[in-house]
Amino acid sequence: MSYYQHHVFFCTNLRTDGRECCQNAGAAEARAYVKERVKALGLNGQGRIRVNDAGCLDRCSEGPVIVVYPEETWYTYVDKEDLDEIIEEHLVNGRPVERLKI
């Protein structure tokens, strides 16, 4: 059994060479929002959900990006409504959000 039911990684990479990157799309703020929402809902901790930063996940052109393990589900998002949908549908109810998958 995995230590966490779901482990959520947000690419928060900042590229300094002018190429697209998740950090320029507000990834750090999005990660902080999801981390706080998961905590507020009492879903964090061992056996539950962990939200982490990740270095470059090498999909910035499709981003910003999140990957959820152990399902290996990749998402992009635009706003807090998208993030709330990922929390509610995937992390709480176990149903991947098809419209946000990449």
C-alpha positions in Angstrom: 0.0 0.0 0.0 1.2 3.5 -0.8 2.0 5.9 2.0 -0.5 8.4 0.4 -3.8 7.5 -1.3 -3.0 10.3 -3.8 0.2 12.2 -4.3 -0.3 15.4 -6.3 2.7 17.0 -8.0 2.5 20.6 -9.4 5.2 21.6 -11.9 6.4 24.9 -10.5 9.4 25.1 -12.7 10.7 28.6 -13.8 12.5 28.6 -17.1 14.8 31.7 -17.6 15.4 31.2 -21.3 12.1 32.5 -22.5 10.4 29.2 -23.1 7.0 28.4 -21.7 6.9 27.3 -18.1 4.4 26.4 -15.5 5.6 29.0 -13.0 4.7 31.8 -15.5 1.1 30.4 -15.5 0.8 30.8 -11.7 1.7 27.3 -10.7 3.1 28.1 -7.3 -0.2 30.0 -6.4 -2.3 27.1 -7.7 -0.3 24.6 -5.7 -0.7 26.7 -2.5 -4.5 26.9 -3.2 -4.9 23.1 -3.6 -2.7 22.4 -0.6 -4.8 24.7 1.6 -8.1 23.3 0.2 -7.0 19.7 0.8 -6.0 20.7 4.4 -9.2 22.6 5.0 -11.2 19.6 3.9 -9.3 17.3 6.3 -7.9 15.2 3.4 -4.2 15.7 4.1 -1.8 13.4 5.8 -0.7 9.7 5.8 -3.1 7.5 3.9 -4.8 10.5 2.4 -3.5 13.2 0.0 -0.2 14.9 -0.3 0.4 18.0 -2.5 3.9 18.8 -3.5 6.0 21.1 -5.8 7.9 19.4 -8.6 10.8 20.5 -10.7 10.3 20.5 -14.4 7.9 17.7 -15.5 8.9 18.5 -19.2 5.3 19.2 -20.3 5.3 23.0 -19.9 4.0 23.5 -23.4 0.8 21.7 -22.3 0.7 23.5 -19.0 0.5 24.4 -16.4 0.5 20.8 -15.4 -0.3 18.5 -12.4 0.3 14.8 -12.2 -1.6 12.6 -9.7 -0.1 9.4 -8.4 -0.6 6.4 -8.1 -3.0 6.8 -11.1 -0.4 8.7 -13.2 -3.1 11.1 -14.4 -1.8 14.3 -16.0 -3.9 17.4 -15.9 -3.8 21.0 -17.0 -5.9 23.8 -15.5 -6.9 27.3 -16.0 -8.4 28.6 -12.8 -9.5 27.7 -9.2 -12.7 26.1 -10.6 -10.6 23.6 -12.6 -8.6 22.9 -9.4 -11.7 22.5 -7.3 -13.1 20.0 -9.9 -9.9 17.9 -9.7 -10.1 17.9 -5.9 -13.7 17.0 -5.8 -14.0 14.5 -8.7 -10.6 12.8 -8.7 -9.1 13.2 -5.2 -12.4 12.8 -3.3 -14.6 10.7 -5.6 -11.9 8.8 -7.6 -13.2 9.9 -11.0 -10.6 11.4 -13.3 -11.6 14.7 -14.9 -11.5 13.8 -18.6 -11.8 17.4 -19.9 -8.6 18.5 -18.1 -6.5 15.4 -18.8 -3.4 15.8 -21.0 
